[in-house]
């Protein structure tokens, strides 16, 4: 467990070495999935501050976070490995999923959205922080020589995540009467 906690904290601090470490460690796959699950659950809980603490919002928020992460991960793989790879880019799905799984660690702060008035600022901060972690993770996992390429790959996926979140928010937002 101490390895997991150490990796989790190092991922939050955006330490490039931890992303290299989990990329190479096939045994880190369950840990990466746990990070995604915890971050998604924190997102669902944090939405309580936005959705009025509706239990349905917890489920929908958690599912939306998971779906958003999956969509982002898929697009990062397609863009980073298929469309914009560098000559030295070599990554399989597992390596990429482990690194970007740990990159979702900053999302854990979304639980602070439960505090009245903090939901939106926490979501904005955690989204930017997670984007930064994704850039570090993608640069390491795809062996990019420039951060600019990692930013381009992550930004394309981030736009998709924002669209998915907006659509789900419109579809499942509580109605005001």
N, C-alpha and C positions, 0 to 999 in steps of 0.2 A: 504494500500500500504506500510506503514511503516513496517509492519510485514514481508512482502515479501522482501523488501530491506534489512532489518535486517538479515533475514534468508539467503539471497543470500550472503551477506558479511561474515557472520559467516561460511557459507559453504566454501567460498573461503579461509578463515583462518583455515580451517580443524578442526573446533570446534566439537568435538564428540557430545556434548549436542544438537546441532541443528539437527543432524541426528536422535537422539532419539525423538526429538520434532516432526519432520515431519513424522517419522514413525508412531507415535501415532495419528496424526491429519489427519483424512480422508479429511478434507477441504483443505489440502495442496496439493492435487493431481493436481488441475489446476496450482498451483504455480510451482510445479515440472515440469510439461509439458512445462510451459513458460520458465523455466531455460534451458531445453533441446532445445527448439526452438531458444532461443537467442544464446545459445552456438553454435548450428548448423549454424545459420545465420552468426555469427561471423567467424566461420570456412570457410563458403563459401566466405565471403568477404575477409578474410585473404588470401585465395588461389589466389586472384587477384595478389598478389605479386609473385606468382609462375607461374600462368597460363597466365600472360601477360595482365591482366585486361579484359579478354574476358567475356562478360555478360553471355555466356553459362557456363563459369567456375563457376560463382556465383551459378547458379541453380544446376549444377552437384555437386559442392562442398558442398552445403547445404544439398542436398539429400544424398550424400555419408556420411556426418556426422550423419544425422538422421538414415540411414540404419546401420551404424557402431555402433551407440549407441543402437539401437534395438537388433542387433546381440549380442553385449556385455551383455546387460541386460538379454537376454534370456539365454545365456550361464552361466552367474552368477547365475541365478535362478536354472538352472538344476544342475550345479556343487555344488553350495552352499547349496541348500535345499535337493537335491536328492542324490548326490554322496558323498559329504564330510560334512554332517551336524554333529554338536555336539549333545549330548543328549538333551540339552536345546534349540536347534534351533527350533524356531516356527516363521514362517513368511509367510504371504500370499503375493500374487503377488502385491497388492496395496502398502503394507508396503515397500516392496523391491523397487518398481518403484519410490515411493516418495523419498526414501533416495538416490538412485543412480541417480535420476533425479537432485536433488540438488548437487550431487557430480560432475555433468558436469559443474558447475558454473565456474571453472577456465578456461574453454574453451572460455570464453568471451574475453580473452586477444588475441585470434587469430586474432581479427580485426586489431591488430597492424601489421599484415602481409601485410597490404596495403602499408606500408612504404617500399620503395625499399631497398632491402638488408636485411630486417628483417623477411621475411616470414619463412624461414627454422629454424632459431634460435627460433622464437616465437612458431612454431609448436612443436619443440622438447621440449621446456620448458613447454608449456601448456599441452602436452601429459603426461609428467612425473608428473606434478602438478595434473592433472585430475586422473591419476592412484593412486596417494597418497590419493586424496579425495575419490576415489572409495574404497580403502582399509579401510579407516575410516568408510565410510558409510556401507560397507558390514559387518564389524566387529560389528557395532551397530545394524544393521537390523537383522542379523542372530544370534545375541547374542553369538558370538564366544568368547572364553576366551583367545585366543591367536591371536596376529596380524599375526603370521606366516600362520595360516589357511586362514585368509582373503587375504593375499598376494597370496597364491596359487590359490585361487578361482579367484581373479581378474586377475592374470597373465595369466591364461588359456584363459580368455575372451579377454584380451588385445592382445594376439597373433592373435586371430581371427579378431579383429578389424584392426590390421595392415595388415593382408592378404586381407581383404575386401577393405581397402583403396588402397593397391597396385594394386589389380585387377581393381578397378574402375579407378585408375589413368592411367593404361595402356590402358584400353578400351576407355577412354574419353579424354585423354590428347590431347592438340592441336598438330597437325602435323607440323613439321618443313620442310620448303620447300627450 
